[in-house]
């Protein structure tokens, strides 16, 4: 009897383990390299810009949260990374920044800034969490090949006085 109970408990445990592993994961919001949550919708981008402007660039989770509650039905909260920078810049301009929305988008793209969920901006990226550059690329600004040490022009080992290449007959 105890052997049957033990077998049944083992089968149930394995079945529950498989069900847990197979269960679909819900939506996972984007994060930067420091695991700071990033804005991912038009609503979050706009409220991040509003909180950023009102807090003089420091960011404020409470201001961003109040904005998200206030504008919940008027702006889309569906994940759309392409809508974030434009909404962020629209809020900055509406808040009183003297530049244009296009200027703001250029600054965001050139400096690899991204609005955070709590109303600040981030420029912390790594290989696991890269900057979403193709999404807001303006076509202007420096182009990078993605190397962490910068662009290279050809083979730099040739004609290097500190590295002599032996010549074999």
N, C-alpha and C positions, 0 to 999 in steps of 0.2 A: 504494500500500500504506500509506504513512504517513498519507494523507488518511483512509483507512478506519479506521485505529487511532485517529486524533484524533477522528473522528466517534463511534466506539464509546465512547471515554473520556468524551466530552461527554455522550452519552446516559446512560451509567452514572452520571456525576456528578449529572445532573439527577434521575434516578430515585432515587438514594440521598438527595438533598436533599429530595425530596417524601416519601419514606418517613420521614425524620427528623422532618419537620414534622408528618406525620400520626400519628406514634407517640403513643399516649396517655400523658399525664403521670401519674406516680404520685401518691400522696397527698401533699399539701402541708400541713404543720401550721400552725396559726394563730400569728401574731406580733403584737406590739404596735407602736406607732409607732417605737420605737427598735430594732426587729427583734430583740426578745427573745422566745424561743420560749415560748408559753403552754401550760399544761396543757390537754388536750383529752379526757381520758377519766376514768372514775371512779378507776382506779389512779393515774394521774398527779396528779389532784386530791388524793387522800388522801395520797400520798407527799409532795406539795408542802406540805400542811398539817403533816405530821409533821416534815419537815425545817425548815419555818418555825418551828415551836414549839421544836424542839431547838436551833436556832441563834439563838434569841432574836430572831427577825425579820430576820436578815441573809440567810437563804437559804444553802443548801449543796448544791452539785451532787452531792457524794459521798454525803451522807446521803440525798438523794432517790433517787439511783441504787441504793444499798443497799436501800432500802425497795422500790423497783420490782422488784428481783431477789427479795426475800424474799416479796412478796405477788403475784408474777406469776400464779400459778394460781388465787388466791383472789378477786381483784377483776378486773373487766372492763377490758381495755385497748382496747376498741373505741371509736373517736371518738364522743363524745357530750357536747357542750358543756353540756347541761342537767344532767348528773350531776356536773360538776366542782365548782361552789361548795358543794353539799351535802356531797360527800366531803371537801373541804378543811375545811369547818367541823366535820365529824364528827371529823376528826383533831385539830383544835385543841382541841375539847372533851375528847376522850379523853386528850389530852396534859396537861390540867390547867387549861385556861382556865375561869374561874369563871362565865362567861356561858353562855347556851344556844345551841343550833344556830341557832334562829330569830334571836337577837340578832346572831350572826355573819353570817347571810345578809343581815340588814338593813344592817349596817355595810358589807358588801361591795357591796351594791347602791347605797346612798346615796352612797358615796364613789367609785363606779365602780372598785373594785379587782378584779383577776383574778389567780388563782394562776399562777405561772410554772412551767415544766418543772423548773427547778432549785431550787424551794423558797422563792421569795420572792413578793412580790405586785407587780403593776404597775398604774399608773393612767395610762399614757401612751397616748392615743388620738388619732387624726386621721381625716380623711375617708376615707383609703384603708384604714385599719384601725380601725374604730369599735368601741366597747364593745358587747358583746353584751347590751344592756340588756333587751330583751324576754324573753330566756331566763331571767333570774333576778329579774325585777321582782317585788317584794313588794307593790306597790300602795301602800306608804307612802313617805314622803319627798318631796322636792321634785320637781316635774314640770318638765321643760324642753322647749322647743320645738325644741331641737337647734341653735339659733343659737350661734355661737362667742362672741358678745359678750353673751349673756344674753337674757332674755325682754324683750319690748317691749309696751307698752300703747298701741295705736293709733298714729296718725300724730303723731310728736313734733315735726314741723315747724310744725304749726298753733299759733298763739298763742305763738310763740317770739320773745322780744324782740330776739334777735340776727338774726332773719330776717324782713324785712318783705315781705309779698306785695303786689305792686301791684294796685290795683283799677282795672279798665278800665270805662268807661261803656258 
